[in-house]
Amino acid sequence: MPDLNDVAELKDKVTRLQRDRDRASGALEEAMKSLAEEFGCKSLEEAEEKLEQMKVKEEDSRKRFETGLAEFRKTWAAVLGGAS
């Protein structure tokens, strides 16, 4: 049979877990609010889709930059001292 110390320990543990749950819930709520305000996302699924779209755009931009830089270096190699 559990004694009063066991019950008090369990009560403390439950209280800590509830506090942790409340803190996590608040953090999630703030994160979702931020996603909605900054990116117009109403769910994690929308945020994941938006992230994938942003990754594709970033990769495209990087490739275009690298292509443009290579063309610039080729065009201006003589002026730049043969830098490649």
MODELLER restraints for C-alpha pairs under 7 A, 6 or more apart:
rsr = mdl.restraints
at = mdl.atoms
rsr.add(forms.Gaussian(group=physical.xy_distance, feature=features.Distance(at['CA:35:A'], at['CA:41:A']), mean=5.52, stdev=0.5))
rsr.add(forms.Gaussian(group=physical.xy_distance, feature=features.Distance(at['CA:36:A'], at['CA:42:A']), mean=5.70, stdev=0.5))
rsr.add(forms.Gaussian(group=physical.xy_distance, feature=features.Distance(at['CA:41:A'], at['CA:47:A']), mean=5.54, stdev=0.5))
rsr.add(forms.Gaussian(group=physical.xy_distance, feature=features.Distance(at['CA:73:A'], at['CA:83:A']), mean=6.95, stdev=0.5))
rsr.add(forms.Gaussian(group=physical.xy_distance, feature=features.Distance(at['CA:73:A'], at['CA:84:A']), mean=5.91, stdev=0.5))
rsr.add(forms.Gaussian(group=physical.xy_distance, feature=features.Distance(at['CA:77:A'], at['CA:83:A']), mean=5.73, stdev=0.5))
rsr.add(forms.Gaussian(group=physical.xy_distance, feature=features.Distance(at['CA:77:A'], at['CA:84:A']), mean=6.87, stdev=0.5))
